[in-house]
Amino acid sequence: MGYAKDLSIIIPLYNEEESLGELLAWIRSVTNAQGYNYEVIFVDDGSTDGSWAKIKEMAEGDDRVKGISFRRNYGKSAALYHGFDKACGRVVVTMDADLQDSPEEIPEMYKMIVEDGYDVVSGWKQHRKDNKVTKNLPSKLYNATARMITGIKLHDMNCGLKAYRNEVVKNIEVYGEMHRYIPYLAKNAGFDKITEKPVHHQKRKFGKSKFGMERFVNGFLDLLSLWFLSVFGMKPMHFFGFTGLLMFLIGFVMTVWIIVAKLVHQARGLVYRAVTDQPLFYLALLAVMLGVVLFLAGFICEMISRNSQERNLYNVKETLD
């Protein structure tokens, strides 16, 4: 398969005007030294400073520099989605615009994709230059959870510096806040040759971080959502139907137990309470009702899934005509 470029570098950004010129000069130094036929795609995610004007200035007279500008801030996932759509390089590299990711890592990551045959190479910031309390410790907990749920043994799932085979970015859909889990999206699309590379992490030179502590909470919720969709998205009845059936059976057994216990006590002349006077009866009734609702929800989801056009969209490696 032919590619228009050797390398596409996608840089999503939001209010990073001060760092853009230095970053581009650094990228040019590295890529020119390697002789790459490359392109740099800046995706301005609704910046309110002079970032877009700076991008247009850098692009003048250099067709290797391209830009995309959003009318407002949509988030990093949207920026990467549009960057991936425009990328025409054999290898696609993503990096942040704050100068914390080093372009010096690109040649080795490029080699790991092209020569070593990996689909995804994720950066691993072994020695972070962030605040240990607000960034490092939550990041370690977050990544440990991500490894457990996704089964991908990456130490730094959220690192912005990553390299992909072109086919990977063209066969995944990044939306919401799913940019954190692109390796997992790639794995679910059939690209399972995923590895990591220790990368140099630098202290932020200009401005301040655009992400707060809430990203870890949101990231965890997004991870659960993605896991659920990947496991049950094509077979919702397996989850809702099984859970509903289990709840129904528990409620039914509890109801039978209450009725039988009342009849036994009545036959033996012992003191007994009416079925409707027992709190357990109402718990059993609730379990039966929830079971029916969950089962019906699974059935409806299954019907929607079977009639969805997306059900027929599969990642085909190759065909013989």
C-alpha positions as CSV (number, residue, x, y, z in Angstrom):
1,M,0.0,0.0,0.0
2,G,1.4,3.4,-1.0
3,Y,1.4,6.4,1.3
4,A,1.8,10.1,0.3
5,K,4.1,10.6,3.3
6,D,6.5,8.7,5.5
7,L,5.3,10.4,8.6
8,S,2.3,12.4,9.9
9,I,2.7,14.3,13.2
10,I,-0.6,15.3,14.7
11,I,-0.5,18.0,17.4
12,P,-3.8,18.9,19.2
13,L,-3.6,22.1,21.1
14,Y,-5.5,24.6,23.1
15,N,-4.0,28.0,23.9
16,E,-0.3,27.1,23.3
17,E,0.7,30.1,21.2
18,E,4.0,30.6,23.0
19,S,5.3,27.0,22.4
20,L,4.3,26.4,18.8
21,G,7.3,28.1,17.0
22,E,9.9,26.3,19.2
23,L,8.1,23.0,18.8
24,L,7.9,23.2,15.0
25,A,11.6,24.1,14.8
26,W,12.5,21.1,17.0
27,I,10.3,18.8,14.8
28,R,11.9,20.1,11.6
29,S,15.4,19.6,13.1
30,V,14.7,15.9,13.9
31,T,12.7,15.0,10.8
32,N,15.0,16.7,8.3
33,A,18.0,14.9,9.9
34,Q,16.2,11.6,9.3
35,G,15.2,12.5,5.7
36,Y,11.5,11.9,6.3
37,N,8.9,13.0,3.9
38,Y,6.6,14.3,6.5
39,E,3.6,16.5,7.4
40,V,2.8,18.3,10.7
41,I,-0.9,18.7,11.4
42,F,-1.8,21.2,14.1
43,V,-5.4,20.9,15.4
44,D,-6.4,24.1,17.1
45,D,-9.2,23.1,19.6
46,G,-10.9,26.4,19.8
47,S,-8.0,28.4,21.3
48,T,-8.8,31.9,22.5
49,D,-5.2,33.2,22.2
50,G,-3.2,33.7,19.0
51,S,-2.5,30.0,18.4
52,W,-4.4,29.8,15.1
53,A,-2.7,33.0,13.8
54,K,0.7,31.5,14.7
55,I,-0.2,28.2,12.9
56,K,-1.1,30.2,9.7
57,E,2.1,32.1,10.0
58,M,4.2,28.9,10.2
59,A,2.3,27.3,7.3
60,E,3.2,30.1,4.9
61,G,5.6,28.8,2.3
62,D,5.7,25.4,3.8
63,D,3.2,22.8,2.5
64,R,4.4,20.3,5.1
65,V,2.6,22.4,7.8
66,K,-1.2,22.0,7.9
67,G,-3.8,23.2,10.3
68,I,-7.3,22.5,11.4
69,S,-9.2,25.1,13.6
70,F,-12.4,24.4,15.6
71,R,-14.9,27.2,16.2
72,R,-15.0,26.2,19.9
73,N,-13.3,23.8,22.3
74,Y,-14.5,20.3,21.6
75,G,-11.8,18.3,23.5
76,K,-8.7,16.3,22.6
77,S,-10.6,13.3,21.2
78,A,-12.4,15.4,18.5
79,A,-9.0,17.0,17.6
80,L,-7.4,13.6,17.2
81,Y,-10.3,12.3,15.2
82,H,-10.0,15.0,12.6
83,G,-6.2,14.8,12.6
84,F,-6.4,11.1,12.0
85,D,-8.8,11.7,9.1
86,K,-6.4,14.0,7.4
87,A,-3.2,12.0,8.1
88,C,-1.6,10.4,5.0
89,G,1.6,9.2,6.5
90,R,2.7,5.6,6.7
91,V,3.3,6.2,10.4
92,V,1.1,8.6,12.5
93,V,2.6,10.2,15.6
94,T,0.6,12.2,18.1
95,M,2.2,14.5,20.6
96,D,1.2,17.4,22.9
97,A,2.0,21.0,22.0
98,D,3.4,22.1,25.4
99,L,7.0,21.0,24.7
100,Q,6.8,18.3,27.4
101,D,7.0,15.6,24.7
102,S,10.3,15.3,22.9
103,P,10.4,15.0,19.1
104,E,13.8,13.3,19.5
105,E,11.8,10.1,20.4
106,I,10.1,10.0,16.9
107,P,12.8,8.2,14.9
108,E,12.9,5.2,17.3
109,M,9.1,5.0,17.5
110,Y,9.0,5.2,13.7
111,K,11.4,2.3,13.5
112,M,9.4,0.2,15.9
113,I,6.4,0.6,13.7
114,V,8.1,0.1,10.3
115,E,10.8,-2.3,11.0
116,D,9.7,-4.2,14.2
117,G,6.1,-4.5,13.0
118,Y,4.2,-3.0,15.9
119,D,0.8,-1.5,15.4
120,V,0.9,0.9,18.3
121,V,3.9,2.3,20.3
122,S,2.9,4.2,23.4
123,G,5.2,6.5,25.2
124,W,6.1,5.8,28.9
125,K,7.0,8.8,30.9
126,Q,9.1,7.0,33.5
127,H,10.3,10.1,35.2
128,R,7.5,12.7,35.1
129,K,8.2,16.3,35.6
130,D,4.7,17.0,37.2
131,N,3.6,17.5,40.7
132,K,3.9,14.1,42.5
133,V,0.7,14.6,44.6
134,T,-1.7,15.9,42.0
135,K,-0.4,14.1,38.9
136,N,2.0,11.2,39.6
137,L,0.2,9.3,42.3
138,P,-3.3,9.5,40.7
139,S,-1.7,8.6,37.4
140,K,-0.2,5.4,38.8
141,L,-3.5,4.3,40.3
142,Y,-5.3,5.2,37.0
143,N,-2.9,3.2,34.9
144,A,-3.0,0.2,37.2
145,T,-6.8,0.1,36.9
146,A,-6.5,0.5,33.1
147,R,-4.1,-2.4,32.8
148,M,-6.4,-4.6,34.9
149,I,-9.5,-3.8,32.8
150,T,-8.0,-3.6,29.3
151,G,-5.5,-6.4,29.6
152,I,-2.9,-4.1,27.9
153,K,0.3,-3.9,29.9
154,L,1.1,-0.2,29.4
155,H,2.6,1.8,32.2
156,D,1.3,5.1,30.8
157,M,-1.9,4.7,28.9
158,N,-2.6,8.4,28.9
159,C,0.8,9.6,27.4
160,G,0.2,11.9,24.5
161,L,3.3,10.8,22.6
162,K,2.3,7.7,20.6
163,A,3.0,6.2,17.2
164,Y,0.5,4.3,15.1
165,R,0.5,2.3,11.9
166,N,-1.7,4.3,9.5
167,E,-4.3,1.5,9.2
168,V,-4.9,1.7,13.0
169,V,-6.0,5.3,13.0
170,K,-8.2,4.8,9.9
171,N,-10.0,1.9,11.5
172,I,-10.9,3.3,15.0
173,E,-13.3,6.0,16.0
174,V,-12.1,8.4,18.7
175,Y,-15.0,10.3,20.4
176,G,-16.0,11.8,23.8
177,E,-13.0,11.4,26.0
178,M,-11.8,8.2,24.5
179,H,-8.4,9.6,23.4
180,R,-7.0,8.1,26.7
181,Y,-7.8,4.6,25.5
182,I,-6.7,4.6,21.8
183,P,-4.5,1.5,22.5
184,Y,-7.6,-0.3,23.8
185,L,-9.7,0.8,20.8
186,A,-6.9,-0.5,18.5
187,K,-6.9,-3.8,20.3
188,N,-10.6,-4.1,20.0
189,A,-10.3,-3.4,16.2
190,G,-7.8,-6.3,15.8
191,F,-4.5,-4.4,16.1
192,D,-3.0,-6.3,19.0
193,K,0.8,-5.7,18.4
194,I,1.0,-3.0,21.1
195,T,4.1,-2.0,23.0
196,E,5.6,0.9,24.9
197,K,8.8,2.9,24.8
198,P,10.3,4.9,27.7
199,V,10.4,8.6,26.6
200,H,11.9,11.7,28.0
201,H,9.4,14.0,29.8
202,Q,10.2,17.7,30.2
203,K,8.8,20.3,32.5
204,R,6.2,22.6,31.0
205,K,8.0,25.7,29.7
206,F,5.0,28.0,29.0
207,G,1.5,28.4,30.5
208,K,-0.1,25.8,32.7
209,S,-1.8,22.4,32.3
210,K,-5.3,22.4,30.9
211,F,-6.3,19.3,32.8
212,G,-7.3,19.0,36.4
213,M,-7.9,16.2,38.8
214,E,-11.4,15.6,37.4
215,R,-9.8,13.9,34.4
216,F,-9.0,10.9,36.5
217,V,-12.6,10.4,37.6
218,N,-13.9,11.0,34.1
219,G,-11.2,8.7,32.7
220,F,-12.2,5.9,35.0
221,L,-15.9,6.3,34.0
222,D,-14.9,6.4,30.3
223,L,-12.9,3.2,30.8
224,L,-15.9,1.3,32.3
225,S,-18.1,2.6,29.5
226,L,-15.6,1.4,26.8
227,W,-15.1,-1.9,28.5
228,F,-18.9,-2.5,28.6
229,L,-19.3,-1.6,25.0
230,S,-16.4,-3.7,23.8
231,V,-17.7,-6.8,25.8
232,F,-21.4,-6.4,25.4
233,G,-21.9,-3.9,22.6
234,M,-22.6,-6.6,20.0
235,K,-24.4,-8.9,22.4
236,P,-26.4,-6.8,25.0
237,M,-28.7,-9.7,25.8
238,H,-25.8,-11.6,27.3
239,F,-25.6,-8.9,30.0
240,F,-29.1,-7.6,30.5
241,G,-30.8,-11.0,29.8
242,F,-28.5,-12.9,32.1
243,T,-28.8,-10.3,34.9
244,G,-32.6,-10.1,34.5
245,L,-33.0,-13.8,34.5
246,L,-30.9,-14.1,37.6
247,M,-32.9,-11.4,39.4
248,F,-36.2,-13.0,38.4
249,L,-35.1,-16.4,39.7
250,I,-33.9,-15.0,43.0
251,G,-37.2,-13.1,43.4
252,F,-39.2,-16.2,42.4
253,V,-37.3,-18.5,44.8
254,M,-37.8,-16.0,47.7
255,T,-41.5,-15.8,47.0
256,V,-41.9,-19.6,46.9
257,W,-39.9,-19.9,50.1
258,I,-42.2,-17.4,51.9
259,I,-45.4,-19.1,50.7
260,V,-44.1,-22.6,51.6
261,A,-42.9,-21.5,55.0
262,K,-46.4,-19.9,55.7
263,L,-48.2,-23.1,54.6
264,V,-46.0,-25.3,56.8
265,H,-46.5,-23.2,59.8
266,Q,-50.2,-23.1,59.2
267,A,-50.4,-26.9,58.8
268,R,-48.6,-27.4,62.0
269,G,-50.7,-25.0,63.9
270,L,-47.8,-22.6,64.6
271,V,-48.0,-18.9,64.6
272,Y,-47.4,-17.3,61.2
273,R,-47.6,-14.0,59.5
274,A,-49.5,-13.2,56.3
275,V,-47.3,-13.2,53.2
276,T,-48.1,-9.6,52.6
277,D,-47.0,-8.6,56.1
278,Q,-43.4,-9.8,55.5
279,P,-40.8,-7.3,54.2
280,L,-39.0,-10.1,52.4
281,F,-42.1,-10.6,50.2
282,Y,-41.8,-7.0,48.8
283,L,-38.0,-7.5,48.2
284,A,-38.8,-10.7,46.3
285,L,-41.5,-8.8,44.3
286,L,-39.0,-6.0,43.5
287,A,-36.5,-8.6,42.3
288,V,-39.0,-10.2,40.0
289,M,-40.0,-6.9,38.5
290,L,-36.4,-5.8,38.0
291,G,-35.7,-9.1,36.4
292,V,-38.5,-8.7,33.9
293,V,-37.5,-5.1,33.1
294,L,-33.8,-6.0,32.6
295,F,-34.7,-8.9,30.4
296,L,-36.9,-6.8,28.2
297,A,-34.2,-4.1,28.1
298,G,-31.8,-6.7,26.8
299,F,-34.3,-7.9,24.2
300,I,-34.8,-4.4,22.9
301,C,-31.1,-3.7,22.8
302,E,-30.5,-6.9,20.9
303,M,-33.2,-5.9,18.4
304,I,-31.6,-2.5,17.9
305,S,-28.1,-4.1,17.6
306,R,-29.2,-6.6,15.0
307,N,-30.8,-3.8,12.9
308,S,-28.0,-1.4,13.2
309,Q,-25.9,-0.7,10.1
310,E,-22.8,-0.5,12.3
311,R,-23.2,-4.2,13.1
312,N,-22.0,-5.0,9.5
313,L,-18.9,-2.8,9.7
314,Y,-15.9,-5.0,10.5
315,N,-12.2,-4.4,10.1
316,V,-11.1,-6.5,7.1
317,K,-7.4,-7.1,6.8
318,E,-7.4,-8.2,3.1
319,T,-9.5,-9.8,0.4
320,L,-8.8,-11.9,-2.6
321,D,-10.9,-11.2,-5.7
